[in-house]
Amino acid sequence: MITGSAHDDPSNASPWTRRRLLLTAAALAVVPGLPGDPAAAAAELPDFPEDVALYRSAYRNWVGEITADGLWACAPGGPEQMAAVVNWAWRHGWRVRARGAAHGWSPLTVTDRTPSGAPVLLVDTAPHLTGLALDSPTTVRAGTGVTLEALLTFLEEHGLGVTATPAPGVLTLGGALAVDAHGTAVPARGERKRPGHTYGSLSNLIVSLTAVVWDSGAGAYVLRTFHRDEADCAALLTHLGRSLVTEVVLRVGANTDLRCVSRTDIPAGELFAAPGSGGGRTLASFLDAAGRVEAIWFAFTEHPWLKVWSPAPTRPPTSRKVTRPYNYPFSDNVPAPVAELAGRMTSEAAWYLAPVLGAAQYEAAALGLVATLSADLWGPSKNTLLYLKPTTLRVHADGYAVLTSRDGVQRVVSAFAAFYRERLTAYAARGSFPVNGSVEIRVTGLDDPGDVGVPGARPPLLSALRPRADHPEWDTAVWLDVLTLPGTPDAEAFLREIERFLLRTFDGGAALTRVEWSKGWAYTDDGVWSDEEVLRDVVPAAVGPSEWAEADAVLDRLDPHRVYANAFLDRLFG
């Protein structure tokens, strides 16, 4: 049960508390490594494996809210070198943090302003852990440093694919699996799930995985393969950075050609209407017809950008065939009017321009869809599912999954939309504009272990999409995100109200709120990932006390020396 506020210790204050505005291109770009001085490396990292080069590197998360400069980093050439690095870290009292694309918000990898002298080693997976091979006609073996775009391209070349995937193709597979990454898909009415596919998270497709774990008999960290029917595997499927997975085998199925139709003509009052009211163009009605929807509702506007995907074996006459992903250039490359407004808001503290920015973002989408002939696309699934590049406008995002029944989706969406609109209007009436981005709504199925085709498989213990045995009627998750520029005044207080509303309204009775691991949550009035009640009580209770305890115990046993940890994970798991 959620109660009053709980403020964190000032020493753990979030970057939002300090109102740091890291919006320059330099701050948000991928930070390259700099060759480390051999003498300094030898002094600070004595006896480091000779065949693994060390370099200095900064860490920047997706929006630049979490930064750390001058950390030591390395890119092991393969799983064996990875194990050697981990053993070195254990023996010398260092912690290892696996880094992929750093496309996340929460401090699961590195906590903000970790000092350069801290015994924290970044391990880059993308340079070398990139193997891809078919393990069988229905499974693919992949290194965890491979990007989602590379994985899906490889699958497409072999006539294979997945039902849903996150929109950014730059994500590494290991990073996506660590946080139960998802897309947006449920079965349309009458649609039958095809072999090798899931409507849940990518983690639910894992058949087996190989991780570097502690072996008490060997007295060292070793590479070990876990199969989906093993009990310990359930804790590793979504491990939140508390393990290091080097390779996975995924179940996949036949690829699908998808049609993606975009609309910007349906009012939010109709799309998000209460069940039984409004016209026939509700979000639930599109789910029934196609099963795959996403709504992007720009702040202070009335008409969301609605995307609807549907399987289409042949190209519909009105659809434009696409042969590559990222087909919304007006979204990936920030239009000049949007960039100018965002720049004024952050540099001049002109936050009152939020309604103007919302209107500019909506107009860019509505006009861009027409100008680029992108309102009706068709092609192999990858080409419509991947649509977000790193060049898009970077914003802070909170994130929650509300577990409900399929028939309860519209009720969840309607209640959230009404509260969001009411509070945004109330803030604006007193001259505060805490949101200047958008609301994003997606809908997925839950993690059904039967989808993987392995007898005895269990769902990921820490996945937000793990089913609840005491509520078998909950078969669907509604994902709710609110986006705003970093440093926006009153954003934390507003997002705290959103969080408290969700936790209070969907508290495990008719529906249940869980946090989206990679996004913002546990808000205080002036910080994020800071509310001790949410961190210590609410999050474990929503996962399930026994499941939380089991996952924690397994991850502790596989890493008893807490090599795979940081200060935030220590707080979260106690």
HELIX and SHEET records of a PDB file:
HELIX    1   1 PRO A   10  ASN A   12  5                                   3    
HELIX    2   2 ALA A   25  LEU A   28  1                                   4    
HELIX    3   3 PRO A   38  GLU A   44  1                                   7    
HELIX    4   4 PRO A   79  HIS A   92  1                                  14    
HELIX    5   5 LEU A  148  GLU A  157  1                                  10    
HELIX    6   6 LEU A  173  ALA A  178  1                                   6    
HELIX    7   7 LEU A  202  LEU A  205  5                                   4    
HELIX    8   8 CYS A  233  LEU A  236  1                                   4    
HELIX    9   9 ALA A  268  LEU A  271  1                                   4    
HELIX   10  10 LEU A  283  ALA A  290  1                                   8    
HELIX   11  11 PRO A  329  ASP A  332  1                                   4    
HELIX   12  12 ALA A  336  SER A  347  1                                  12    
HELIX   13  13 TRP A  351  LEU A  353  5                                   3    
HELIX   14  14 ALA A  354  ALA A  371  1                                  18    
HELIX   15  15 SER A  381  LEU A  385  1                                   5    
HELIX   16  16 ARG A  406  GLY A  408  5                                   3    
HELIX   17  17 VAL A  409  ALA A  429  1                                  21    
HELIX   18  18 PRO A  449  VAL A  452  5                                   4    
HELIX   19  19 ALA A  491  THR A  505  1                                  15    
HELIX   20  20 GLU A  532  GLU A  533  1                                   2    
HELIX   21  21 VAL A  534  VAL A  538  3                                   5    
HELIX   22  22 VAL A  539  VAL A  543  1                                   5    
HELIX   23  23 PRO A  545  LEU A  558  1                                  14    
HELIX   24  24 ALA A  567  PHE A  573  1                                   7    
SHEET    1   A 5 LEU A  34  PRO A  35  0                                        
SHEET    2   A 5 LEU A  54  ARG A  60 -1                                        
SHEET    3   A 5 THR A  67  CYS A  74 -1                                        
SHEET    4   A 5 VAL A 120  ASP A 124  1                                        
SHEET    5   A 5 ARG A  95  ARG A  99  1                                        
SHEET    1   B 5 LEU A 132  SER A 136  0                                        
SHEET    2   B 5 THR A 139  GLY A 143 -1                                        
SHEET    3   B 5 VAL A 245  ARG A 251 -1                                        
SHEET    4   B 5 ILE A 206  ASP A 215 -1                                        
SHEET    5   B 5 ALA A 220  HIS A 227 -1                                        
SHEET    1   C 2 LEU A 160  GLY A 161  0                                        
SHEET    2   C 2 GLY A 253  ALA A 254 -1                                        
SHEET    1   D 8 ARG A 320  LYS A 321  0                                        
SHEET    2   D 8 ASP A 376  PRO A 380  1                                        
SHEET    3   D 8 ASP A 257  ARG A 263 -1                                        
SHEET    4   D 8 TRP A 305  PRO A 311 -1                                        
SHEET    5   D 8 ARG A 292  PHE A 298 -1                                        
SHEET    6   D 8 SER A 438  GLY A 445 -1                                        
SHEET    7   D 8 THR A 476  THR A 484 -1                                        
SHEET    8   D 8 HIS A 396  ALA A 397 -1                                        
SHEET    1   E 9 ARG A 320  LYS A 321  0                                        
SHEET    2   E 9 ASP A 376  PRO A 380  1                                        
SHEET    3   E 9 ASP A 257  ARG A 263 -1                                        
SHEET    4   E 9 TRP A 305  PRO A 311 -1                                        
SHEET    5   E 9 ARG A 292  PHE A 298 -1                                        
SHEET    6   E 9 SER A 438  GLY A 445 -1                                        
SHEET    7   E 9 THR A 476  THR A 484 -1                                        
SHEET    8   E 9 TYR A 400  THR A 404 -1                                        
SHEET    9   E 9 LEU A 512  VAL A 515 -1                                        
END                                                                             
